[in-house]
Amino acid sequence: MLRLTLLIDDNSPHNKALRHSHGLSILLERDGDRVLFDCGADGAFMYNAHRLGISLDNLAAVVISHGHYDHAGGFLDFMDAGCFAPKLYAGKGFSCRKYSRSGRVLSSLAAGWTPEMAKEKGIAVTEVCSDLEILPGIHILYGFQRLHKDETIPERYVIEKDGVIVPDDFSDEITLAVESEEGIVLIAGCSHPGIMNIVDTAEKRLGHVAALVGGIHLAGGNGGKAESVVGYLKGKGISFLGLCHCSGREAERLTGSELSAGDSLVFG
């Protein structure tokens, strides 16, 4: 059995003892293996885990989808609290400084830590530059085909490379794909490369995607875009769409998603 528990999300939790904030963190548990996917913006995900009676000990690995603060910032709090995981996975290019640009103003989106800091804590860091099976049936997908030309990245997202500001193509973004009896369960952070691109790539490499959980970055978009994307995903035969974080209210409404911290999803 595969269990996914949301430890932090933007939506106000049904359990009012829990906190919510702009960010995402999901605990994956399967056959004794435990993987933490993203860590939110700060230590709120650890607070919620404590309130839920969930231990963050005995993690097999931590996987960071990309280098934005709302997915990676909480790992600094994780380390500062003395928590430990033997392995950390992040995509190649994770360490590049990320910003949101408006004219001459660069607003930092940085996580606030580097892989070197994790190594100092005794955590083995793997820079992912190709697909990788980190545990039996648990895969990291890297390098997504950009086939859907309408899935564009907003110009405001930029990175700093060798002292030069350039557009961020989010080539560092990675996604988890877990084999289940129902098919592939895809766990996405923000889907900056485009969720249709990600799903198509996952299907080509691993087979039918039966479920999708996470963010698809349609917040603030027009309803027509959400309707088009959700229609495409449903047309692929994805039987469960658990959208949260940056997916946007319209996408959540179209899929009936009302996920928040404390919610668990179970797959065969």
N, C-alpha and C positions, 0 to 999 in steps of 0.2 A: 504494500500500500504506500502511496505517495501522499504526504500531507504538506501543504503550504500554509504557513501562518503569517499574516501581515503584522509586522511589528510597528510600522509607522506608515502613515498615509496622510494626504491632505484633508480627507473628509473627517468630520466629527464622528468619533467612535460611538457605537451603540452602548458600549461599556463606558460610563462617564468617569470611571476611575482612571481611564487611559488618556494619554495626550495625543494631539495631532499637530502636524506641522507640514510645511511644503517639503516633501521628500518621500522616499520609498525605502523600505527594508522588508525582506521576506525571508523567513526561515524555512528551509527545505529539509524534510525528514523522510528517509526511505530506507527500510531494511537495516536500521541501525546507523546509517550514514546521516550526518547532519551538516548542511552547507548553508552559510549565511550569504544571501544575495543582496548586496547594497546595504548601506548603513545609515541612510537618511542624512540630514544636515548636521546633527549633533547627537548628544547622548539620549535623546528621547526614546529611541528604539530600545535601549537597555532598560530605561525606566519602565516601559510598557512590558518588556519581557519579564521583569521582576514582578510587576503587578499581576501578570498572567500565570505566574508560577513556572515560567519557562527558564531553564538554565541555559546559559550561553557557554557553558563548559563543554568540553569534548566535541568541539567542532572539527570536522575533517578539513574544512577550508572556508575561506572568505573569498567571494567573487565580487568584484566591483565593475559595474556595467560600463561606466565612463567617468571622466574626471571632474564632473560638475559637483559643486558643494552639496546639492540636495540628495546626492546618491553616495558620495564619498566622504563628506565632511565628518560624519559620525565615527568613522574608523579612527580618527585622531582621539576622540573620547574613549573609544574601545581600548586603544593602547594605553592612554593615560590612566584608565581605571585598572590596569594590570591584567586585562583580559588577554587571552592568547588563542591563536589558531596556528597550526603548524605550517599552513600554506596560504598564500595570498595570490590570487590571479587577477591581472589587469591587462587590458589590451595595449599593444605596442603604440606608443605615443601618449600614454596616459599622463606622463609627467609634464607635457607641454602646458604652459600657462594659458588658461582659457578666460575669455572675456565676452561681455555683451557690449557692443560698440554703438554709440549714438554720436555721430559727428566725430569730434576730437576726444570725446570722453570714453574711456575704457572702464567698465565696471567689472570687477573681478568676480569670476564664477569658480575660483579655485577651491580645491579640497582642503588646502592648508597643511598638507603633509606630502612626503615623498617616499617612494619605495625604499630608499636608503634608511629612513627612519624605522620602517618595519623590520628591515634586516637587522638593525641594532637591537631590536627586541627579540631576536632569534627566530623571526618568521621568514620562511623561505618564500621568496618572491619570484613568480613566473610571469614574464612578459609574453603575453599570448600573441602570436603572429600567424597562427593557423588553427584550424579546428583541433580540439583536444578533448579526449575522454578522460575526465579527472577521477571518476569513480565508475564502477560498472554501470552502464546505462545512463550515466550523467555526463552530458557533453557541453563544452563551451563552443559556440559558433563565432567565427571571426571572419571578416571580409565579405560583406554582403554585395551581391549583384545589384547594380542600380539600373533596373530595367524599366521602372515606372517613372517616366519623365516628369509627371506631375507631383512626385514626392520630392520636393525641393527643400533645401535647408535655408532658413531665413538669413539674410545678409548680416544681421546684427551679430551672429555668432562668429567669433574670430579666435585665433590662437597666436601665440608668439613663438616663432621658430628662429633660432639664431639671431635674435634681436630684431626680427622683422614681423610685423603683424600681417597675417594672411587669413583668408577664409578658413573656417573650421569645417572639414569634410566628415568629421566624426569617424574617421577610419579606426580610432581606438575603441569604438563601442563594441561590446560583446554581449551575447545573449546565452542564457542557459536553455538546453533542450534535454528533456528527461523522457526516457522510454517508459511506456506504460502499456497495460493490456489494451487500452483504448486507442493507443497511438502515441504520437509525440506531444508532450506537454511543454509548451514554449513559455519561458519566463523572461519578460522584457523589462528593461529599465526605463528608457525614454523613447526608444525607436527613432532616434534622429535620422538614421539612414533611410527611414521609411518603413512602416510596418508591412506594407505589401511586398516590398523588396525582401524584408527579413523572412516573412512567411514563405515566399517562393523559394528563397535560398535554402531554408530549413527543409522544405519538402524535397527539393532536388537532392540534398545530401543525406537525409535520414528517413524520409518517407512521410506519410500522411500526418499532418498536424491536427490533433483532435481537440486541443484546448490551448487557449492563450490567456496568460495572466500577466498584468502589469500595465505600464504606461505606453500610449501610442501617440502622444504629443499632438493632440488636436484641440487642446485648451485654447480658447480665444479665436479658434477658426470659425468659418461660417458653417451653418448647418448643412449646406449642400455638400461640403467636403466630408463632414462626418458621415453623412448618409451614404455617400459614394464609397468611402473606405469600409465602413461596417458592412455594406452590401457586398463588397468584394470578399471580405473575410468570411461572411456567412456562405457565400457562393462557393468557397473552397471546401465547404463541408466541415468547418470547425464547429463542433457541437457545443462548446462552452467558451464564452468570451467574458473573462473576469477583468474588466478594465478599471483602472484606478489612477491615482496620482495626476499625471499631466494629460490624461485622455480627454478631459473636457466633459461638461455636463450633458451635451447633446449626444456624444458617443455613449456615455453611460446610460442615458435614457433609452437610446435605441437598442441597447443590449440588455437592459434591465439590471445593470451593474450598480450596486450600492455598497461596495466594499469599503471597509475601514479597518483601522488597527484593531486587532483582537479577533478578526474573522479568520477561520481556517477553511481550506478547501481540500477535499479528499478525492483522490483518483485511484482506480483499480490498478 
